[in-house]
């Protein structure tokens, strides 16, 4: 090809996409300044889908949502939220979080439930739910579910689609708080593609019970719920089989009395589980190649030893490594993971939140604007809110 053939090649969107998909993030984002055509192409959902499939997308922290468990599933005559306490409390860590906090949008959404790729799922259990899109600033109210669940757990995730339409799913699963466990669970799934709820019954080879008022971790469309008796309940909607597989959580060696735990996605796309006691933190990873979700006969007994320990962090050693923060060392526990990240974890000490590098044990305090000292930590779940770092333009279609 001679040099004059380059210009006609770049006029073809398909060829241009193939070129841009091979550029690293720091370089590709600079290309939006070339022309409106390049900007429109890179802001499209199809290009974002292809790019995120090839490269990992970065996320930036907007703030921390505080979900108070005291008001979940309560009768009208039960504990009432005081007027001085906002229904959705956001501890902002960025200018974007400040704008969201003072925009008045959060007051219209009820209580925070979960987020996925920047979208917020909020509402009031068990019948009213909203999805808020930070890109379009629009709120969508879901139709009322058909099933009434007094106690439930949730799942919310964006579906990977190569077209220009944003699709998401909301899952409600019934939690039976009776002492007798069963091997079935009733779930309802809402799809934004159909705008409807559908009811299913999931079956497990062993009796189990889901933990009420928890939110699932979703990795590549696979649902991971906390279950009773130290299990993780796994449901893969893509298999077409309505079954749940149980995986026994690791017990660890630091202590048998764990105060806090959580799950998330590791840098290599695996399920990671973290637990903390008064001694420290342990981080485990579930090996994907050893787990077969397609067999309803798979039991938690077969999978209980499939965890690999990646980190064991002593709080004593951590505070010794960070002497300037030593005054916070009396009460420490794991808070949550960072998205698609195995190197860092959020921990809490008193009313302070730190980002901890697991290998070096180095701490970085996360500064937030809000009433962090007034949080009822024993009854609240503090959840980081991330948004994907991706260019957006008003000239593009609704994404």
Secondary structure, 3 states (H helix, E strand, C coil): CCCCHHHHHHCCHHHHHHHHCCCCHHHHHHHHHCCHHHHHHHHCHHHHHHHHHHCCCCEEEEEEEEEEHHHCCCCCCCCCCCCCCCCCEEEECCHHHHHHHHCCCHHHCCEEEEEECCEEEEEECCCEEEEEECCCCEEEECCCCCCCCCCEEEEEEECCCCCCCCCEEEEEEECCCCCCCEEEEEEEEEECCCCEEEEEEEEEEEEECECCCCECEEECCEEEEEECCCEEEEEEHHHCCCEEEEEECCCCCCCCCCCEEEEEECCCCCEEEEEECCCEEEEEEECHHHCCCCCCCCCHHHHCCCEEEEEEEEHHHHHHHCHHHHHHCCCEEEEEECCCCCCEEEEEECCEEEEEECCCCCEEECCCECCHHHCCHHHEEEEEEEEECCCCCCCCCCC
